[in-house]
C-alpha cells in the first residue's frame, strides 16, 4: 500500500510539474521534457579560534590533499598537523597550508597530540584499519577514505572500536551526501521508476594517470621515503618506488578497481534504495594493456545479485571498468526500473519515464491475414492494456544543482563536521562503510578465485 501511495503521489507531482512547464493548452501531456533546479542550504555560522575543529591529515597524497582542501572550506575547521612517509609531501603540505603546521612521518606522534580533534585517513588501503582504530582509541573523530578496509574481515574491528569509544567515524565516499543522491533517493521512494530491475555502472578511462600510473618525483629515494613502514603488514619486498607511489596497482596495498571505483557506486546505490547490499557476485576481466608490473586487472566486468527486501525488488547490477577505452572516456550510473530509469550524478539526476508497449505492432502481425489481424486488435483493445493514464507523464526531467553548488565532496565533510558539533549524524558510518566496501571487494574474491562468491549483506561476511 505504501509503495502504491508513493507512486500515486509521484504521478500527481509529475503531472503538475509537466503541466507547469508546457505552453500547450492541454492540462495533461503524453510527453514532456523539463529542467528543474536542486537546492541546498547550509548553516552560516562564524566560529572563534577556541571553537575551531582542529584537523590533522594522515596520508598527504593526491586524495589526502583534495580531502583537506575541501574540509578547510567548511567554516570553523583548522588544519594543525600532517603525516606522510615521504618528506616531499610534508614539504608540499607546508607550501599549501603554512610553515606553522606540525609534520611527522609517524602517525602515532600525530594522534597523541591533545590539540587534534579529528583526522583524515587517506593512506594506502592496507593501512586504513590500523590507523583508524588507533585514532579512535586516541580519542579522535575519523574521516577514513574509502574503501573502509582492504579486507572485509577487518571491518568489524572498526565498527566495534567506534562504538566503544563513542567517537565519530565517517567513511569517505564523497558523493554520498550530494544533492544528486538526495534527489535520487526521494524519487526512488516516491516510485518514480517503479520496481528496480537493474543497475548499470560503468567507468571508462584512457590515460596513464587514469590507470594509476602516477609520476614518481626525482628526489624519491630510501632517505626521503620510509618504505619499511609503508609495507606495514604487507609481505616484505625489496625497496621499489613504483610500489610506494603507485600502490593501487598491487593487491598487497590496494583493492584494485573494486575498492577505488565500485565502492562509490555501492555507497550511492545502497543509500538510494535503502539496501544492505548484494548477496552474490561473479567477476571476469584481465590485464589487457597496463602491463607495468601491476597484479590487478585493468578491464573488469562484475555482475551482482541483489535479493528482494522490504525496500526493493530482487534485481541485478552490472559494473564495468575499462582503463584502455580507446579514447572513449567517461562513465555512468543508471538505475533501471519497471516504469523508468534514473541517471544519477553528484550534481544532477535525469529521470526518464517510458510507456511499456503491451499491444502488438506490425512486426508480429505480418504473419496473419488482415481479418485475423483485426480480430487480434479488437481482443487487445477490449483488455484496455494501454489506458489513457498509462500515456501520461512520459518523458524526461533533469534536476540540476545551481552553478554555485559547493559539491558532494563539500557536503560530505560538512555532514562530518556538523555531526562532531552534535548537529546530526554522519551519513556513512562504519557499518554502512563495510557493507559498501564488502560488496565491492567481492569482485576481487570472484576474479582471483575464478568462481562466484556469496555474501551475507546483513552479517557482512563471505559465505
N, C-alpha and C positions, 0 to 999 in steps of 0.2 A: 504493500500500500504506500509506504513512504517513497519508494522509488518511482511509482506511478505518479504520485503527487508532485515530486520534484520535476518529473518530465513535463507534466501539465504546466507547472509554473514556468519552466524554461520556454515552452512553446508560446505561452502568453507573453512573456517578456520579449521573445524574439519577434513575435508578430508586431508588437508595439514599436519595437526598435526598427524593424524594416519599414513599417508604415511611416515612421517619422523621417526616415532617410530617403524616401522616394518622392518624386514630384507627380507621380501618377495619381489620377483621381480615385483609383481603387483602394480600399482600406486594406485588403489582402492582396498579396502578390505571390505568384507562383515561383518567382526567383528574385533574389536580391543580392546586392553587394554593398557593404558598408564598412566604414572605418570608425572606430571608437577609441577613446584615449583612456589609458590606465592612469592611476594617480597614487601617490604615497605621501604621507605626512610624517614628519619627524619632530620630536621634542627639540626645541631650540633653546637649550639651557647653557648658561655660562658657568664655568667651574673655576674656583680659586685653585691656587697651586696645591693647597692641602687636600683638595677634593679630587685631584687627578688620579686616574688609574695608572700606576706605573707598570710599564710593559717591558718585557725582555724577549729577544729573538734567539732561538736556538736553531742554527742552520741558516746562514745568511747567503744562500744560493739564489737561484732565479726566483722560485716561488716564495722563498722567505722574504726577499726584498719586496716583491709585489704585495705580499700579505701585509708587511709592515707599513708600506706606503699607504695602503688602503686603511689600515687600522688607525693611523695617525690623522686621517681626515675626520674621524669621529671626534666630536667635541669632548674635552676632558680626558684625553689619553696622552701619555708622555712616554717616549722610549728612553730607558735608562741603561740598558745593557744588551750586548750582542755576543753570541758564542759561535765560533766556527773552527773547523780543524785546519783551514787554510788561511795563513796570515794575510794573504792578498785580499781576502774577503773582509777581514777585520779592518784593513786599511780602507777598503771601499765603504764600509759602514761609517767610518769617521768622516769620509768625504760627503756622504749623504746626510748624516744626522749630527755631525759635530764632534769635536775632539773630547767633549765632556763625557760622552758615554763610556761606560765600563766595557772592556773587551777581554775575552779569555778564550782559550782553546779547550777548557774543561767545563762542561755544563754544570758540574756539581758545585763549582765556585759560584756560578750564577744563581742557582736555585737556593743556595744557602744565604743569599743576601736578604735582609729584612725589609729592604725598601722596594721589593718587587712584589706586585700583586698578581700579575698574570704573565704567562709565557706563551709564545707561539712556537710550536714544534714543527719545523719544516726541514727535517733531516731526511736522509735516505730511509726507505720504508722499514728496513730491518732494525732501525733504532727507535721507531715510534713507541713500541710498547714500553721499553725500559725507561726512556726519558719521561714519558707521560706519567707512568706510575711513580717514578721518583719525584717529579714535580708536584703531583697531587699530594704525596706524603709530606712534602716540604711546605705544604700549605698554600700552594699557588693554584689559581684557576688556569686551565689549559685550553688553548685552541690548537688542536692537533690536525695537521694536514691529512687529507685522505690519501690512500686508504688508511683507516684507523690502525690496522695491523698488517703485517706481512703474511702471517699465517692465521687462519681463523681460530686455531686453538689458543692464541694469545689474547683474544678479546675479552674473555671472562675476567681476567685479572684486572683489566682497566675498569670494567663495569663495577667489580667488587670494590676496588680502591676508591673510585669516585663516590660510591655510596657510603663507604666507611668514613671518608674524610669530609664529606659534605661540600667539597669544592666543586665548581662547575667545570664541565668538560664539553667543549663544542668541537664537533668534527668538521673539518674544513672543506666540505663540498660546497663551494661558494655560491652556486646557483640556487641553493635550497630556499633561501629567504627572498628570492627575487619576485618582482611583480608578475613575471610570466608564470612562475609556479603557482603563485597565489590565485591568479585568474583561472588557470587551468584546473586547479582543484575545485574552485567554485563551479565552473562549467560542468566538470565531470559529475559532481554531486547533484547538480541540477538536472542531470540526464541528457546533456547536450549531444552526446554521441551514442546514446542508448547503452547497450551492454558492450563492454570492451571485448574485442575479438583478438587483436594483435597489437604488439608494439614493434615499430621498425626504427632501429637506431643505426646510424652509420657515421663514420668519421674517415675522411679521405685526406691524405697528405702527400705532398710531392716536393720535399726539400730535405736536405741533410739535417737541418735544425729541427724540422718537424718529426724526423725519425730519431731524435735524441742524440745526434752526433754533434754534441756541443763543443765549442772551441776549448782548447787547453792552453792556459796562459804560459808565456815563455819563462816566467820566474818560478813555475811549479817544480819543486824538487823535494827530496827527502827531508830537507831542513824546513821548508815552508809548509809542508803538509804532514800531519800526524796520521800516517797511513795505518799503523798498527791499531790505533784507537778506532779509526774508521771501520776496520774489519769487524771489530766487536765480537759478536757471537758467530759470525760467518766463518767458513773454513779459512785457515791460514794459507795465503798465497804470496808469491813474491811481489814486491812493490811494483805497481803498474798504474800509471797516471790515468789511463782510459777507464779503469775500474772506479777511480775516485770521481772523475768529472762526468763520466757517462754511466753512472751506476744503474740507471733504468734499464740498460741493456743486459743486465745479468740477474739470473734467478737468485743469486746469493744475497743481493742487496735490494732489489726492486720487486715488482709484481707484474711487469710487462704491460701490455695494452689494457689488460683487465683491471689492474689496480690504478692505472693512470687515467683511463677513459671510461671503462664500463661503470666504475663506481659512481661517477657523476650521474649517469643515466639511471642507475638503480635508486639513487637518492631521490631524484625527481619523480621517477615512476612510483616508488613506494609511498612517497608523500602525497602525490596527486590522487592516487586511488586508495589510500589508507590501507596499505598491504604490508604484510611481514616479508613478502618476497617469494621467489620461485621454490619449487621442490625438486627440480631436475635440470641438468644441463648436459649438452653434447657439443663439443668443440672440435673444429678442424682448422687447418691452415698450414703455414710453413714459413721458413726463412727464405724469401724469394729473391731479395735484392741486396739488403744491407748486411752483407757478409763481412762484417768488420770485427769479428771476434765475439759478437753477442750470442747469447744462447736462448733467446726468446724470439718468437715469430714476428715478422713484420706484416704479415697478412693473416687475418683470422676471421672466422665466422663461428658464432656460437648461438645455439638455439636453446631457449629456456622454456620450461613448462611452469605456468602458474596455476595452482589449484583453485577451485571455487571457494570463496569465502563469503562472509556477510556483506562485504563491500564491493565485490567484483565477481564476475563470472570466471570460469576457467578460460584461460587464453594462452597464447604463445607469444614469445618475444624473440626477435632476431637482432643480433648485434653483429655488425660488420665493420672491420677496421682494415684499411689498406694504406700502408706507408709508401707505396710506389704507384700512385694512382694516375700516372701518365699525364699530369698537368691538370687533372680534374679534381681540384681540391674542394674542401667544404664538407658539410655533414648535415645531419638532420635527426629529429626526434619526433616521431609521429605516433599518436595513439589512434587506433582504428577501431571503430565500433559498429554496431548494427545499424545505426542511423546517421553516422557522420564520422569525421576524423578531426583531430587537433594536432597542429604542428606547434610545438612548444619551444620557445626560446626564453632567455632571461629577460628580454625587453619586449617580447611580443607573444601573442597567441593567435594563430589563424585557425578558425573553426569553419569547416566545410560540411554542409548537410546536403545529402542527395536522396533522391527517391529511389527505392528499391523496385526494379522492374519485375512485376509479377504476371503481366499479360504477354502472351507470345506475340512476336512480331513476324516480319516477312521471312526471316531466316528459317524458322522451323515450319512455318505454314506452307512453304513452297511445295512440300511433299504431298499436299492434299488437294482435292478438287475444290473448285470455287464454292460449290454447295456445302461441302464439308467444312471449309474454312468459315463460312457464315455461321454454321451451327456451333462451331468452336467459339467464335466471337460472342455469340449470344449466351453460351453457357458461362463463359468467364464474366461477362457483363452482369449476369444475374447474381454472381457472388460478391459484387461490389468490392473487389480486391484493391482497387485504386480509387479510394474515395476522394472527395474534394479536399478534405482535411489533410490527406497524405501529400497533397501537392503544395501545401502552404509552407512557408519558412524554409524553402530550399534555396541554398545559395551560400554566400561566403561572408564571414565577418572577421575583421582583423582588429585586435586590440593592440595598441602600441603605447609604449611608455613615452612621456614627453622628452624633448631634447635635453632638458636639464636633469633628467633622472640620474641619481647618483650610482645606480647599478647594483646588480645582485651581490657582488663581492662586498660592497659597502654595507648593504643591508645585512649580510651575514655577520659582519663584525659589529654593526650597530646592535643587532639582536644579542650578541655575546656580551657586549659591554652593558647593555640595558639590564640583562639578567644579573650581571655582577652587582649592579646598583639596585637589585631587588625590584625590577620593573618588568617582570615577565620571566619566562623560561627559555632556555636555549632550544632552538628548533631542531637541532641534530645532536642528541645526547649519545653516549657510548653504545647504548642498546640499539638505537636506530643506526648508528655508525657501523656496528658489527653486522647488522642484517644487510646493509648495503655492501660492505666490504666482503662479507662471506659469500654473498650471491655472485659478486664479480669474480672472486678467486676460484669459484667452481670451474670457470673457463680454463684456468691453468691446470687444475686437477684433471679435467677431462682430456685436455690436449696432450699432456705429458703421459698420462696413463692410457691414452688411446681407447677410452671407453666412456659411456655415460656415467654421470655422478649424481647420486641422490642426496638431497639436503633437507633437513628439518628446519623450516623458517622460523618456527616458534622457539625451539630449543637452541637454534643457531649452531648446528653441528652437522658434519658429514655422516651419512648413514652407511 
